[in-house]
Amino acid sequence: MSAHRHDDPALPSRRQFLKILTCATGALIVGVPLVARAGEPPVPAALLGDALYGLGAYVRIDPDGSILIGARDPDTGTGTSTALPRIIADELDADWTRVSVVQLGLGVENGNGEARWTYGHQLGGMGDSIPAAWADLRQAGALARWLLMQAAARRLGIQADRLRTQSSMVIAPDGRRFDYGSLAEAASKVAPPTTTVGLKAPDRFTLIGQPAGDVDARGMVTGQTQFAVDHFYGDALVAVLLRCPWNDGSVASKDFKDAEAIKGVVKVVELKPEAGVLPGQTVQAPSIAVIAENTWAALQGRDKLKVEWKPGASGSESSAVLEQQAFDALNAKDFAPTTRVRNDGDVDAEAKKAARRVDASYVQPWLAHATSEPMNCLARVDKERATLVVPTQAPQQAWSVVQRLTGFKPDQIDIRVPRVGGGYGRRLDHDFVAEAVMLAQLVEKPVRVLWTREDDLGHDFYRSGCVHKLNATLDRKRNIVTWNQRMASASSLAQRQTPQDKLWTSEVDVNQLPAGLVPNYRSDWYAQQSLLARGPHRGMPYVNNAFAVESFIDEIAHALKENPLDTRLRLLGEARQVALQGGGQLDTGRLINVLKLVADRIEWKNWLRTVNGLGIACWHVNGAYVAHAIETSLAADKLNIERVVCAVDVGRVINPTGLEGQVAGATLDALGAAMNLAVTFRDGQPQQHSLKDYPLASMAQLPDSVEVITVQDDRPPTGASFLAMPSAAPALANAVFRVSAVRVRRLPLMRELLRLL
C-alpha cells in the first residue's frame, strides 16, 4: 500500500492540527488528551472544534515537567509506539527520560453525523506509518516547542528567537534555564501562530537516528503489557462460536439442548453473514454462538452442540484442482490473460532474434496468518454507547462495522486499541468485531468473543496460492532482451468492491523487478475463480513475486555459467533513476549498494569455493531497498541456515534498534513461511487445524541471528514493516541450489527439497 501524505501539513490555522487547551492543572496540551489522569475529567469533545485532520499523536506537558506523548497507529510489533512519539519528542527537544508514551485509541468526532478522524492516519503494520507521520508529527512537536519559547520570552521580556531549547528546557542568552513544566500553564494561553512553525535542521536531531528500545519492552518481559485478549469487564460474558466449515454453507440440522444444559451457559444463538455486506465486515460464516459466564463453560457448551452443516458451492473446491487449473491456463497458447499488467517494447518480435532462452515455473501455496494472538474482541453496547477493546490494524474500519450494526453517531463509539499480538493483514478484516457487537446487542451485556487456534486456522482470510511461468531471452552479450512473466492466482480483492480491471493489484506489482530494466518486458495476470475466503496478507504482492523473479534471475545466471551477483549488477546497470509507472523513481544505485553490502559481509567472493551454499536476492518496495545474502549447509537430509545478512535502505532511520528488529523479524517470518507453511483445501475445507499441521519454524530451523546492515541516509523515511520479506525466501532457495544442486521451484521448501534430494 502506497504512503499517504497530506498536501500541506504545516497550516494549523486552516486544518486546526493542534488545539491549545487550558485545564485545571495548568498543563499544556497539544492535540487531543484522550487519556485522563485520575481525578481529571477528559476534555469535552465540544471543545475540540474541527477534526485534527492529519495529526496523529498529542503532547501533554504537566507542571512537574513530565511529558505524555500519544502514539496514533496500532503497534502490531512494528515499533510504531516508540518511533512515532520520538519524532514528536525530537522536534519538541524533549528529555526522553521524562516522556511517557500512551497508545491512542481511535480518534473520531461527530461532524454533523459524519465521522471526522481526529488523528488522520491510524493504520498499523502496512509499512506506511512513519512515512505518513513524518511531516505531521514533526509539526506537532515543533509547535509545542514554539509555544513554550513564546511563554519564556514573555516572562523574560525578550524576543523568542533569542532563546533556544534543549532537554526539556528553554535556555536564555544569559544561561538561565526554564523547565518545560514551569512554562506549561503560560504556554497554554499563547495563541497559536498563523504561519508555519519552523522545523529543526536535521543536524540538530538528538533522538531521530539514535537507537532506542521499545517503550513496551519492559512491560512485555515482565508480563505487564496488556493485549486485547487480557482486557475484561467484570460483568462480561464469554462467547465462542461453532462456525460452518463453508462460508457459503448453511445449517442442515441443530440441537442445542445438551449445550444449554452446561452449567454457566447463558444462551446459544445463531449468527449469519449479513446480505450485501463485504467480506471481512460481517460474520464470516453461518455460526452457532455459545455465550457463557466463563471461557470453560463456553467451550464445553460448544463441544456439546449437535449441528450438521450443508455445504455451499465452495464445498467442491480443492487447492490441488486450483493449481492444475492455473497450469492449464498458463500452458494454453490461446488463453488470454485477465489483465496485461505491463507491456514494454515488443516481447514476441525480439524473442525471435535472441540467442538463448530460459524458462521456469514456480508454485507457491495458500497461506494462513496464524497471528500470535488469535482473533478476539471485547464489546459493551448499550442504548447510548458502544465501547470495544479490539486488536485491530485499522481502527477506522473497525468503527465502520460498529457504526453499521448500531446506527450510533460517530462520537458514541469508542474503539480502544492496546498492543496487538501480530497482524500480518488479518486484522484489516473485522468479522470478529461484527460477532462481538451482534452478540452484545442480543444479550444486552458486555461480550468477549474468543477464537481458538483451530478457529483461527479454519476460518481465516487466506493468501491465495499462485503459479508463475517465466521465460527470458538473452543476446550474445549475455544481456536480457525480453522478459515474459505470467501469473495465475485468485485475487484477494475479489468480492470486495474492487473494479474488475484492478483485481490484479493485490497479486502483481506493475513496477516489480525487472520492470524498467529490460527493454522488452511483459507481465500478465490470469484470474482464478474461487469462493474460498481470501484477504490481505503480509508483504503482498511483493513476497510471492520476488520468490519467482529472484529465483529465475539465479537460474539465468546458472544457464550463463556466471556469478549470480554479476548477473544482477549487469541487469541493474549504472546508478540512475528509472521512472516507475504511477509515479516515483527506482534508484538503481541504492539497490546496487544494498546488494554489494550483503555480498561483502557474507564474503561472496568465495561463492564457488565454499562447501556451503551462498544465495543472494534483492527487491524494492515503495522507495525502500533490501537485499539478502544467505549461507546454507546440508548434512544428509538436514538443512542448516548458517548465516543470514540483510541490508536495507529506508531513507532516514528514526530508530535504528527498532529497524533492526523489524528487519530481523520479517526475515525470520519469511524464511519460516517459505520452509514450512502451506494450507491445502479439500472439499472446500482447510486441512490444517493446529500448529502441529501448520508448523511455524522452530528455533533449530532458523539462524542464530540475522546480521542487519542499515544504510544511513538523509532522504525522507520510508516504511519497513515487511520490507525484509520479499528477498529472504529466494536468497534461501538460491543458497540451497548451490549446496545441493537442487532447484526448489515449489514451496514449502523443506517438503520439496526432501522430495527432490
Secondary structure, DSSP 8 states (H G I E B T S, - for coil): ------S-TT-HHHH----EEE-TT--EEES---S--TT-----GGGG-S--TT----EEE-TTS-EEEEE-S--SSSSHHHHHHHHHHHHHT--GGGEEEEE----EEEETTEEEETTS----SSS-HHHHHHHHHHHHHHHHHHHHHHHHHHHHTS-GGG-EEETTEEE-TTS-EEEHHHHHHHHTTS---SS------GGG-SSTTS----TTHHHHHHT---BGGG---TT-EEEEEEE-SSTT-EEEEEE-HHHHTSTTEEEEEEE---TT--TTSS-SS-EEEEEESSHHHHHHHHHT-EEEEE--GGGG--HHHHHHHHHHHHH-TT---SEEEEEES-HHHHHHH-SEEEEEEEEE-BB----SS--EEEEEE-SS-EEEE---S-HHHHHHHHHHHH---GGGEEEE--B-S--TTGGG--HHHHHHHHHHHHHTS-EEEE--HHHHHHT--BB--EEEEEEEEE-TTS-EEEEEEEEEE--TTTTTT--GGGGGGGT--TT-TTTTTSSEEEEEEEE----S-B---TTTTHHHHHHHHHHHHHHHHHHHTS-HHHHHHHHH-SS-EEE-TTS-EEEHHHHHHHHHHHHHHTTGGGTTT-SSEEEEEEEEETTEEEEEEEEEEEETTEEEEEEEEEEEE-SS-S-HHHHHHHHHHHHHHHHHHHHH--B-EETTEES--STTTS----TTTS-S--EEEE----S-----SSTTSTTHHHHHHHHHHHHHS----BSSHHHHHHHH-
